[in-house]
Amino acid sequence: MIWHKILKRGAHPESDIQGCEKGRGRGRRVLVVVALAWLLTVAPLPWPVPTVMAATFTVNTTNDTADANPGDGVCADSAGRCSLRAAVMEANALGGGPHTIVLQAGQTYTL
C-alpha cells in the first residue's frame, strides 16, 4: 500500500523499480560466486589419507629401552637396537597394521 502511494505521487517511477530488480539479481550472482569461491578455498576438502601398511619389527636386544623416534617406521633405541618396548612403541605410533614383532628364541624379556 505504501508503494502504491509513492508511485501515485511520482516519487519512484516504474522504470526505477525494474532497475532495482535487475540490480538485486546481479547482487545474488555475486554472492553465489563469493560463496563458491570461499567453499573451494577455505572449506576442508577430502584429502587422501596415506595408508599404513603392516610392518615387521625384529627385536635384537633384551634390554628395556624406548624407541628413539616413535612413528618414523624404524624400531631403534638411542643405540640403534630394537628392544621389545621400542617395537611396541613403534607399532602403536604407526597405527594401521596388523604389525608383527619377532622375538629372539629362548630369551627372557623383562619390562
DAHUZI-V707988 format. One record per residue. N is the residue number from 1. RES is the residue in three letters. SS is DSSP state (2 for helix, 1 for strand, 0 for the rest). BURIAL is + if it has 9 or more other ideal C-beta (glycine too) atoms within 8 Angstrom, else -. D_CENTER is the distance of its C-alpha to the mean C-alpha in whole Angstrom. Layout:
n;res;ss;burial;d_center
N;RES;SS;BURIAL;D_CENTER
N;RES;SS;BURIAL;D_CENTER
This chain:
n;res;ss;burial;d_center
1;MET;0;-;55
2;ILE;2;-;54
3;TRP;2;-;53
4;HIS;2;-;56
5;LYS;2;-;58
6;ILE;2;+;56
7;LEU;2;+;57
8;LYS;2;-;61
9;ARG;2;-;61
10;GLY;0;-;60
11;ALA;0;-;57
12;HIS;0;-;54
13;PRO;0;-;55
14;GLU;2;-;54
15;SER;2;-;52
16;ASP;2;-;50
17;ILE;2;+;49
18;GLN;2;-;48
19;GLY;2;-;46
20;CYS;2;-;44
21;GLU;2;-;43
22;LYS;2;-;42
23;GLY;2;-;40
24;ARG;2;-;38
25;GLY;2;-;37
26;ARG;2;-;36
27;GLY;2;-;34
28;ARG;2;-;32
29;ARG;2;-;31
30;VAL;2;-;30
31;LEU;2;-;28
32;VAL;2;-;26
33;VAL;2;-;26
34;VAL;2;-;24
35;ALA;2;-;22
36;LEU;2;-;21
37;ALA;2;-;20
38;TRP;2;+;18
39;LEU;2;-;16
40;LEU;2;-;15
41;THR;2;-;14
42;VAL;0;-;13
43;ALA;0;-;11
44;PRO;0;-;8
45;LEU;0;-;8
46;PRO;0;-;8
47;TRP;0;-;7
48;PRO;0;-;9
49;VAL;0;-;8
50;PRO;0;-;11
51;THR;0;-;14
52;VAL;0;-;16
53;MET;0;-;19
54;ALA;0;-;22
55;ALA;0;+;24
56;THR;1;-;27
57;PHE;1;+;28
58;THR;1;-;32
59;VAL;0;+;34
60;ASN;0;-;36
61;THR;0;+;37
62;THR;0;+;39
63;ASN;0;-;38
64;ASP;0;-;35
65;THR;0;+;33
66;ALA;0;-;29
67;ASP;0;+;27
68;ALA;0;-;26
69;ASN;0;-;23
70;PRO;0;-;21
71;GLY;0;-;18
72;ASP;0;-;19
73;GLY;0;-;21
74;VAL;0;-;24
75;CYS;0;+;27
76;ALA;0;+;29
77;ASP;0;+;30
78;SER;0;-;32
79;ALA;0;-;35
80;GLY;0;-;33
81;ARG;0;+;34
82;CYS;0;+;32
83;SER;0;+;33
84;LEU;2;+;32
85;ARG;2;+;30
86;ALA;2;+;28
87;ALA;2;+;27
88;VAL;2;+;26
89;MET;2;+;24
90;GLU;2;+;22
91;ALA;2;+;22
92;ASN;2;-;20
93;ALA;2;+;18
94;LEU;2;+;17
95;GLY;0;-;16
96;GLY;0;-;17
97;GLY;0;+;20
98;PRO;0;-;23
99;HIS;0;+;24
100;THR;1;-;28
101;ILE;1;+;30
102;VAL;1;-;33
103;LEU;0;-;36
104;GLN;0;-;39
105;ALA;0;-;42
106;GLY;0;-;45
107;GLN;0;-;43
108;THR;0;-;42
109;TYR;0;+;39
110;THR;0;-;39
111;LEU;0;-;36
